[in-house]
Amino acid sequence: MLRSAPTDRRGMLCAVGLFVALRAVCTAVLAAFAAGRDTSLLALLGRSDAIWYARIVTRGYDHAIPVGPDGTLLPTNLAFFPLFPGIVALVDPVLPGGAGTAGVVVAWLCGIGAAAGIYAVGTHVRDRRTGVLLAGLWAVLPHSLVLSMGYTEPLFTGLVAWSLWALLRRHWVAAGALCLLAGLTRPTAAALVVAVGLAALVAVVRREDGWRPWVAGALAPLGLLGYVAWVGHRLGSADGYFRVQNDAWRMSYDAGGTTLATTRDLLTRESPLALYVTAAVVLVALGLLVLLATDRVPWPLVVFAGVVVALSFFGAGYYQAKARLLLPAFPLLLPVAAGLAAARRTTLVVVLAVLTALSAGYGVYLAIAWPYSP
């Protein structure tokens, strides 16, 4: 592991300020388009998955998987992990506007925490300038619209970033505890469990840091496994959670055949813009993973990013969601951020301006024109 550079308040404030400013620009553009269509900005930021989370806050979890008239299993809110709606439920009584508004507010606050954590990781691995740019790049990714919505990506990415930072600093118990919380947020936490678990195993084998790696390794999977077990108990079936994913939501994994077949179809038939952007994001992510693996970065970052890319690539359902699933894999941006850190200020301004314009425009498309979850 590399020696840490000091993570100072000034640099972190710069990173958070850049993140907030870029997201504010993108949200302002969306607000302008929403006003032109007599649509509420909050309604756009609280659509799709955000509605599912708001309903969990107000109605609780389903007691069974809904069944359609033809006997097929229908989507259920048991697929959505509990930490985010739990936090929203705490905030909801304090804010006006209902659970949907509270979800957007919580997402924004979590995005700020995530930007700070991303900066901390970037500073540890490289330097302060790289850390600031890493947070800025994350703010203007193609699907960064969801960072301003009532979605779990900001909370999950924040927990991932701070868990990885704690891991790199050898704060084992904190890394394991944050990984546990990430496991209560999204199933993609499996990638973080692998990274923390492997790092703990290496430390145990090398007899480093005493009992702490043991605790980290034990804590890391508890959140993910705990929710899977709870869903199984609620449905009265040990494989209940997998029935929710496979049978109710039609989400599974294959050897990448679905991803390759869908990508091939994009070259031979007209398809929506979102699918082309998704294919491009997945391809770029694979290239960035190769760059990251050949760069001098701590291996847990490569492991985490690699597993997230694998989960996205091998997923057999909801092709359009693959790019969004890659949002928490911010270590992939490290080579880009490090390269920009060495560039002139004019170059930085131009690159961030172009990326912000593209992100804002695509965010409008996803929020208004695209009928499905961003």
MOCOR-V261985 format. One record per backbone hydrogen bond with DSSP energy under -0.5 kcal/mol. CO is the residue of the C=O (numbers start at 1). NH is the residue of the N-H. E is the energy in kcal/mol with one decimal. If there is no record, write none. Layout:
{{CO;NH;E} {CO;NH;E}}
//
This chain:
{{6;8;-0.9} {8;12;-2.0} {9;13;-2.9} {10;14;-2.0} {11;15;-2.3} {12;16;-2.8} {13;17;-2.9} {14;18;-2.5} {15;19;-2.5} {16;20;-2.8} {17;21;-2.6} {18;22;-2.5} {19;23;-2.5} {20;24;-2.5} {21;25;-2.1} {22;26;-2.1} {23;27;-2.5} {24;28;-2.5} {25;29;-2.1} {26;30;-1.9} {27;31;-2.6} {28;32;-2.1} {29;33;-1.9} {30;34;-2.6} {31;35;-2.5} {32;36;-1.6} {33;37;-0.8} {34;37;-0.8} {34;39;-3.1} {35;38;-1.3} {40;44;-1.6} {41;45;-2.3} {42;46;-1.1} {44;47;-1.0} {45;150;-2.0} {47;50;-1.8} {48;51;-1.4} {48;52;-1.1} {49;53;-2.0} {50;54;-2.3} {51;55;-2.2} {52;56;-1.7} {53;57;-1.9} {54;58;-1.9} {55;59;-3.0} {55;60;-0.6} {56;60;-1.6} {64;66;-0.5} {66;74;-3.0} {68;71;-2.1} {72;68;-3.3} {76;79;-1.4} {77;80;-1.6} {79;81;-0.5} {81;85;-0.6} {82;86;-2.1} {83;87;-2.3} {84;88;-2.5} {85;89;-2.3} {86;90;-1.1} {87;91;-1.6} {88;92;-2.9} {89;93;-0.7} {91;94;-1.6} {91;95;-1.2} {92;95;-0.6} {95;98;-0.5} {97;101;-0.6} {98;102;-2.0} {99;103;-2.2} {100;104;-1.5} {101;105;-2.3} {102;106;-2.7} {103;107;-2.2} {104;108;-2.3} {105;109;-2.4} {106;110;-2.7} {107;111;-2.3} {108;112;-1.8} {109;113;-1.9} {110;114;-2.5} {111;115;-2.5} {112;116;-2.0} {113;117;-2.0} {114;118;-2.8} {115;119;-2.3} {116;120;-2.1} {117;121;-2.2} {118;122;-2.7} {119;123;-2.7} {120;124;-2.1} {121;125;-2.4} {122;126;-2.6} {122;127;-0.5} {127;131;-2.2} {128;132;-2.5} {129;133;-2.3} {130;134;-2.5} {131;135;-1.8} {132;136;-2.0} {133;137;-3.0} {134;138;-1.9} {135;139;-1.3} {136;140;-0.7} {137;140;-1.0} {138;141;-0.9} {141;144;-2.1} {143;146;-1.6} {144;147;-1.6} {145;148;-2.1} {146;149;-0.7} {146;151;-0.6} {149;151;-2.0} {152;156;-3.0} {153;157;-2.8} {154;158;-2.1} {155;159;-2.2} {156;160;-2.5} {157;161;-3.0} {158;162;-2.4} {159;163;-2.0} {160;164;-2.8} {161;165;-2.4} {162;166;-2.4} {163;167;-2.2} {164;168;-2.7} {165;169;-1.8} {166;171;-3.3} {167;170;-1.2} {170;172;-1.3} {171;175;-2.3} {172;176;-2.5} {173;177;-2.5} {174;178;-2.6} {175;179;-1.8} {176;180;-2.1} {177;181;-1.9} {178;182;-2.3} {179;183;-2.0} {180;184;-0.6} {181;184;-1.1} {182;185;-1.8} {182;186;-1.8} {184;83;-2.7} {186;189;-1.7} {187;190;-1.9} {188;191;-2.1} {188;192;-0.5} {189;193;-2.7} {190;194;-2.1} {191;195;-1.9} {192;196;-3.0} {193;197;-2.7} {194;198;-2.6} {195;199;-2.1} {196;200;-2.5} {197;201;-2.4} {198;202;-2.5} {199;203;-2.1} {200;204;-2.4} {201;205;-2.7} {202;206;-2.2} {203;208;-3.0} {204;207;-1.0} {209;212;-1.4} {211;215;-1.6} {212;216;-2.4} {213;217;-2.7} {214;218;-1.9} {215;219;-2.6} {216;220;-2.4} {217;221;-0.6} {219;222;-1.6} {219;223;-0.5} {221;225;-2.7} {222;226;-2.4} {223;227;-2.1} {224;228;-2.0} {225;229;-2.5} {226;230;-2.2} {227;231;-2.6} {228;232;-2.0} {229;233;-2.4} {230;234;-2.7} {231;235;-2.2} {232;236;-0.7} {232;237;-2.4} {237;240;-2.1} {239;243;-1.9} {240;244;-2.0} {241;245;-2.1} {242;246;-2.9} {243;247;-1.8} {243;248;-1.7} {244;249;-1.8} {245;251;-3.2} {252;316;-3.2} {252;317;-0.5} {256;260;-2.4} {257;261;-2.8} {258;262;-2.6} {259;263;-2.3} {260;264;-2.3} {261;265;-2.2} {262;266;-1.5} {263;267;-0.7} {264;267;-1.1} {265;268;-1.2} {265;269;-1.6} {272;275;-0.9} {272;276;-1.2} {273;277;-2.5} {274;278;-2.1} {275;279;-2.3} {276;280;-2.2} {277;281;-2.7} {278;282;-2.5} {279;283;-2.2} {280;284;-2.6} {281;285;-2.6} {282;286;-2.0} {283;287;-1.9} {284;288;-2.9} {285;289;-2.1} {286;290;-1.6} {287;291;-2.0} {288;292;-2.8} {289;293;-2.5} {290;294;-1.4} {291;295;-0.6} {292;295;-0.9} {295;297;-1.6} {298;301;-1.4} {298;302;-0.9} {299;303;-2.6} {300;304;-2.5} {301;305;-2.4} {302;306;-2.8} {303;307;-2.4} {304;308;-2.1} {305;309;-2.4} {306;310;-2.2} {307;311;-2.7} {308;312;-2.1} {309;313;-2.9} {310;314;-2.9} {311;315;-0.5} {312;315;-0.5} {314;254;-2.4} {318;321;-1.9} {319;322;-1.7} {321;325;-2.2} {322;326;-0.9} {323;326;-0.6} {324;327;-1.5} {326;329;-1.6} {328;330;-1.9} {329;332;-1.8} {330;333;-2.2} {331;334;-1.7} {333;337;-3.0} {334;338;-2.8} {335;339;-1.8} {336;340;-2.6} {337;341;-2.1} {338;342;-0.8} {339;342;-0.7} {340;343;-1.7} {344;348;-2.0} {345;349;-2.5} {346;350;-2.3} {347;351;-2.7} {348;352;-2.7} {349;353;-2.3} {350;354;-2.6} {351;355;-2.6} {352;356;-2.4} {353;357;-2.3} {354;358;-2.4} {355;359;-2.7} {356;360;-2.8} {357;361;-2.4} {358;362;-2.7} {359;363;-2.2} {360;364;-1.9} {361;365;-1.8} {362;366;-2.6} {363;367;-2.4} {364;368;-2.4} {364;369;-0.7} {365;369;-1.1} {365;370;-2.8}}
//
